Amino acid sequence: MAKKRDVIAEELNALADDLERLWRAATQDPKKEARRRRTWLIVSGILSAASTMAGRRVAAKVWPILTGETPPVPNAPPEPAPSEPRDRSEQPTAV
């Protein structure tokens, strides 16, 4: 059997939780909170992208120092084959 003191403590904790939820509902705007979350996502996304780009630049500058080679470029388009210059006789003439 629970003691009177324990029952009172449980009830007071429940009351405190209810009052806290009531205070949040009365003072916080759900639209404002959603806007704050979206803003946070945008800011953290921008900072993540910026830090990634900065990290790649630093790595590209450090790579030649460490290895003596040029850094590999991911997803680089293949270099075009050198084409031979055309003779002027093969070019169409304007009429």
C-alpha positions, 0 to 999 in steps of 0.5 A: 500500500502506498504511503500518503506522502508518495501519493501526494508527490505523484499528484503534485508531479502530475499537476506540475506537468499539466500546468507546464503543458497549459503554460506552453499551449498558452504562450507558444504559437504553433505557426511560429514554432514551425517557422523556427524549425524550418529556419533552423533546417535551412540554416543548418543545411546551408552551413553543412553545404558550406563546410563540405565545400570548404573541406573539399577545397582544403583537401584539394590544396593539401593533397598535392603537398602530401602525395605530390600528385594532382587531386582526383576529380570525382565525376569529371567529364571525360576529356575530349579527343584532340581533333585535327584542324580542317583544311580551308578547302573543306570548309563551305564557302559563303555565297 
